[in-house]
Amino acid sequence: MSEQELKEAVKVLKKESESIDRAASQLGKNFSQALDILFKPKNKIIVCGIGKSGLLGKKLAATFCSTGSPASFLHASEAVHGDLGIHQTGDPVIFLSNSASTPELLFLEPIFRKRKGKIVGIMGNADGPLIKKVDVFLNSSVLSEADPLGIVPTASFMVSAALGDALASGLMKRKKFTKSEYARTHPAGQLGRNLLFNVNDVMHPLSEIALVFSDTLISDLVIEMTKHPLGAACVVRKGKLLGIVTDGDLRRSLMENKNLLNMTAKQIMNAEPKTIDPSLSLGEALSVMEEGSKQISVLPVAEPGQDKLMGLLRLHDIYSTGHK
């Protein structure tokens, strides 16, 4: 990349950022009024636009849906050919139009009125005819677009997107939307998995773990770890955890002791291993395993304040696509 190209890229980013800052400085009570219109727990939000605004509308509808505000995108042209059926009585509407003069939206406005739908307009021309047709106007105007010609919807698109995100965030606050609720709409993603599943949902039970005693020879311990390849062996006595021997412990001990196989588990085990509560979420478990300067890849599972071994959790289990 040439120096000139890099400068142009930086110019685009800065101009878009400055445009968003300008829009933020213009927000006033109209933003709260927009939230009043959109905050309808028994209704869905209809996001309506065409062209680039239509593409943005799909994104905003998806954002609203995933953050607790049911929404649907309605293409302004397709609306009059049957798609208008998605709008039900009282559903609030968001108009997206940079020019504030989109003919299709002007045509739809009285139809939504008859269905008792109030309208929020995110628009870039304060003098456009749609301004007088909407209930609340959020100004997405920019001093100039960010592209070299100054005509491509770049900065204006980003400002409109940011205003839509601000509305979604405001509704999340009003609804007191939680991470757990967010996870319920994202069950297949890692974030949803971290919030929805607990340690006991994915941990390996005792039947799958290499279990040895303090006097077990390392040669026998290695055999058990080979039978149960989870990266560690738990040293137990009457079901209680005494320590843990990991693959790393074996390698380090082998470098220090040539007669390692004749030693016992007690001689090389970590006698004070960190354990994890089975009721913790996977996200909380991940924080425990990644905290500190040295990442932990495997943890014994035990009830808090007790040393009774219940299972074993690996870092891999947290990121695995399935659960037990």
C-alpha positions in Angstrom: 0.0 0.0 0.0 1.3 3.4 -1.0 1.6 6.2 1.5 -1.0 8.1 -0.4 -3.5 5.2 -0.2 -2.9 4.9 3.5 -3.6 8.6 4.0 -6.8 8.3 2.0 -7.9 5.4 4.2 -7.2 7.3 7.4 -9.1 10.3 5.9 -12.2 8.1 5.3 -12.2 6.7 8.9 -11.7 10.1 10.5 -14.4 11.8 8.4 -16.9 9.0 9.3 -15.9 9.3 13.0 -16.2 13.1 12.9 -19.7 12.7 11.3 -20.8 10.4 14.1 -19.5 12.9 16.7 -21.4 15.7 15.0 -24.6 13.6 15.1 -24.1 12.8 18.8 -23.9 16.5 19.6 -27.2 17.2 17.9 -29.2 14.6 19.9 -31.8 16.0 22.3 -35.2 15.2 23.7 -36.2 13.9 20.3 -34.1 10.8 21.0 -36.1 10.0 24.1 -39.3 10.6 22.2 -38.1 8.1 19.6 -37.6 5.6 22.3 -41.1 6.3 23.6 -42.5 5.4 20.2 -40.4 2.2 19.8 -40.8 0.9 23.3 -43.9 -1.2 22.7 -43.5 -4.6 24.4 -46.6 -6.0 22.7 -45.6 -4.8 19.2 -42.7 -5.3 16.8 -40.7 -2.5 15.2 -40.9 -2.2 11.4 -37.7 -0.8 9.7 -38.4 0.5 6.3 -36.1 1.7 3.5 -34.8 1.1 0.0 -31.4 1.0 -1.6 -28.4 1.5 0.8 -30.9 2.5 3.4 -32.7 -0.8 2.8 -29.5 -2.7 3.4 -29.0 -0.8 6.6 -32.6 -1.5 7.6 -31.9 -5.3 7.5 -29.0 -4.8 9.8 -30.9 -2.7 12.3 -33.9 -5.1 12.3 -31.5 -7.9 13.2 -29.9 -5.8 15.9 -33.2 -5.0 17.5 -34.3 -8.7 17.4 -31.1 -9.9 19.0 -31.4 -7.3 21.8 -34.9 -8.0 23.0 -36.9 -5.7 20.6 -38.8 -7.9 18.0 -38.4 -6.2 14.6 -38.7 -6.9 10.9 -37.4 -5.2 7.8 -39.9 -4.1 5.2 -38.6 -3.2 1.7 -40.3 0.0 0.7 -41.0 -1.1 -2.8 -42.2 -4.6 -2.0 -44.5 -3.3 0.8 -47.2 -2.3 -1.7 -47.1 -5.7 -3.3 -48.1 -7.8 -0.3 -45.2 -7.4 2.2 -47.2 -4.7 4.0 -48.9 -7.5 5.8 -46.0 -7.7 8.2 -47.2 -4.4 9.8 -49.9 -4.9 12.3 -52.0 -2.3 14.1 -49.9 -0.2 16.4 -46.5 -1.4 15.2 -44.0 1.5 15.3 -42.0 2.2 12.2 -38.5 3.5 11.4 -38.1 5.3 8.1 -34.5 5.3 6.7 -33.9 7.9 4.0 -30.8 10.1 3.5 -32.7 12.4 1.2 -35.9 12.5 3.3 -37.8 12.4 0.1 -37.9 8.7 -0.9 -41.2 8.4 -3.0 -41.9 4.9 -1.7 -41.8 6.1 1.9 -44.0 9.1 1.1 -46.5 6.7 -0.3 -46.5 4.4 2.7 -46.7 7.1 5.4 -50.6 7.5 5.3 -51.0 3.7 5.2 -49.1 3.3 8.4 -51.1 6.2 9.9 -54.3 4.3 9.2 -52.8 1.4 11.1 -52.0 3.6 14.1 -48.3 3.2 13.5 -46.1 6.1 14.7 -43.0 6.8 12.7 -39.4 7.6 13.7 -37.3 9.0 10.8 -33.6 8.6 10.6 -32.9 11.0 7.7 -30.1 13.2 6.4 -32.0 16.2 4.9 -33.8 18.5 7.4 -35.6 20.1 4.5 -37.0 17.0 2.9 -40.8 16.4 2.7 -40.6 13.3 4.9 -39.5 15.4 7.8 -43.1 16.8 8.3 -44.5 13.3 7.9 -42.7 11.5 10.7 -43.4 11.8 14.5 -39.8 12.2 15.5 -36.8 13.1 13.3 -33.3 12.0 14.1 -30.8 14.0 12.0 -28.3 11.8 10.2 -27.0 14.6 7.9 -23.2 15.0 7.3 -21.1 17.8 6.1 -19.7 15.6 3.3 -19.4 12.0 2.4 -16.1 10.2 3.1 -15.3 8.9 -0.4 -13.0 10.7 -2.8 -15.9 12.0 -4.9 -17.9 13.0 -1.9 -21.1 11.4 -3.3 -21.1 7.7 -2.1 -23.2 6.9 1.0 -20.3 6.4 3.4 -20.3 8.9 6.3 -24.1 9.2 6.0 -24.5 5.5 6.2 -22.3 5.2 9.2 -24.2 8.0 11.0 -27.6 6.3 10.3 -26.2 3.0 11.5 -24.9 4.6 14.7 -28.2 6.2 15.4 -30.0 2.9 14.9 -27.5 1.2 17.3 -28.1 4.0 19.8 -31.9 3.3 19.6 -31.3 -0.4 20.1 -29.1 0.3 23.1 -31.6 2.7 24.6 -34.3 0.1 24.3 -32.0 -2.5 26.0 -31.7 -0.1 28.9 -35.4 0.5 29.2 -36.1 -3.2 29.0 -33.3 -4.0 31.5 -32.1 -6.5 29.0 -29.5 -8.9 30.4 -26.6 -10.9 29.1 -28.6 -14.1 29.8 -31.4 -12.8 27.6 -28.9 -12.0 24.9 -27.5 -15.5 25.1 -31.0 -17.0 24.5 -31.0 -15.4 21.1 -27.4 -16.5 20.4 -27.4 -20.1 21.6 -25.0 -21.4 18.9 -22.3 -18.7 19.4 -19.5 -18.9 21.9 -21.0 -16.0 23.8 -24.3 -17.7 24.2 -22.6 -21.0 25.1 -20.5 -19.2 27.8 -23.7 -17.7 29.3 -26.2 -20.5 28.9 -24.1 -23.6 29.9 -22.5 -24.4 33.2 -19.4 -26.4 34.1 -21.5 -29.4 35.0 -23.0 -29.4 31.5 -19.7 -30.1 29.8 -17.3 -31.5 32.4 -16.0 -35.0 32.2 -17.4 -37.3 34.9 -15.3 -39.5 37.1 -15.8 -42.5 34.8 -13.8 -40.6 32.1 -11.0 -39.4 34.3 -7.6 -40.9 35.0 -7.9 -41.5 38.8 -4.8 -42.6 40.8 -3.6 -42.8 44.4 -0.8 -41.0 46.0 1.4 -44.1 46.0 0.6 -45.0 42.3 3.8 -45.4 40.4 4.3 -42.9 37.6 4.6 -45.8 35.1 1.0 -46.8 36.1 -0.1 -43.2 36.1 1.0 -42.8 32.5 -1.0 -45.9 31.6 -4.1 -44.4 33.2 -3.6 -41.1 31.4 -3.3 -43.0 28.1 -6.6 -44.8 28.8 -8.2 -41.5 29.7 -6.5 -38.9 27.5 -7.7 -35.7 29.0 -4.3 -34.2 29.8 -4.3 -34.9 33.5 -4.7 -37.5 36.2 -6.4 -36.7 39.5 -4.9 -38.1 42.7 -7.6 -39.1 45.1 -8.3 -40.8 48.4 -11.8 -42.0 49.2 -13.3 -39.7 46.5 -11.5 -36.7 47.8 -9.0 -34.7 45.7 -5.4 -34.8 46.9 -3.7 -33.3 43.9 -3.4 -33.4 40.1 -0.7 -34.4 37.6 -0.8 -32.8 34.2 1.0 -33.6 31.0 3.1 -30.6 31.7 4.0 -31.9 35.1 5.2 -35.1 33.6 7.4 -33.4 31.0 9.0 -31.1 33.5 9.6 -33.9 36.0 11.1 -36.1 33.3 13.7 -33.3 32.6 14.7 -33.3 36.2 14.5 -37.0 37.1 15.8 -39.8 34.9 14.1 -42.4 37.2 10.7 -40.7 36.9 8.8 -43.9 36.1 9.8 -45.4 39.5 8.5 -42.3 41.4 5.0 -42.0 42.8 2.2 -39.6 42.0 2.6 -37.9 45.3 6.2 -36.9 44.5 5.3 -34.9 41.4 1.6 -33.9 41.9 0.4 -30.4 42.5 -0.9 -30.8 46.0 -2.9 -27.5 45.9 -4.6 -27.5 42.6 -7.1 -24.8 41.7 -10.6 -26.3 41.4 -13.8 -25.0 39.7 -17.4 -24.9 41.0 -19.7 -27.1 38.9 -22.5 -24.4 39.0 -20.4 -21.7 37.4 -21.1 -20.6 33.8 -18.6 -21.5 31.1 -17.8 -17.8 30.8 -17.0 -17.6 34.5 -14.9 -20.8 34.2 -13.1 -19.3 31.2 -12.1 -16.3 33.3 -10.8 -18.6 36.1 -8.7 -20.6 33.6 -7.3 -17.5 31.8 -6.6 -15.3 34.8 -3.0 -14.7 35.9 0.1 -14.9 33.8 -0.2 -18.7 33.2 -3.2 -20.1 31.4 -4.7 -23.3 32.9 -5.9 -25.9 30.4 -7.5 -28.4 32.8 -9.3 -28.0 36.1 -10.7 -30.5 38.6 -14.4 -29.8 39.4 -15.4 -29.7 43.1 -18.1 -28.1 45.2 -17.0 -24.9 46.8 -15.3 -25.4 50.2 -15.2 -29.2 49.6 -12.5 -31.4 48.2 -14.8 -34.1 46.8 -13.9 -34.6 43.2 -16.9 -34.4 40.8 -15.3 -34.2 37.4 -12.7 -32.6 35.1 -13.0 -29.5 32.9 -10.7 -28.7 30.0 -10.3 -25.5 28.1 -11.2 -27.4 25.0 -14.6 -28.4 26.6 -15.5 -24.7 26.9 -14.9 -24.1 23.2 -16.3 -27.4 22.0 -19.5 -27.1 19.8 -21.3 -29.8 21.7 -22.2 -30.4 25.3 -22.9 -33.5 27.4 
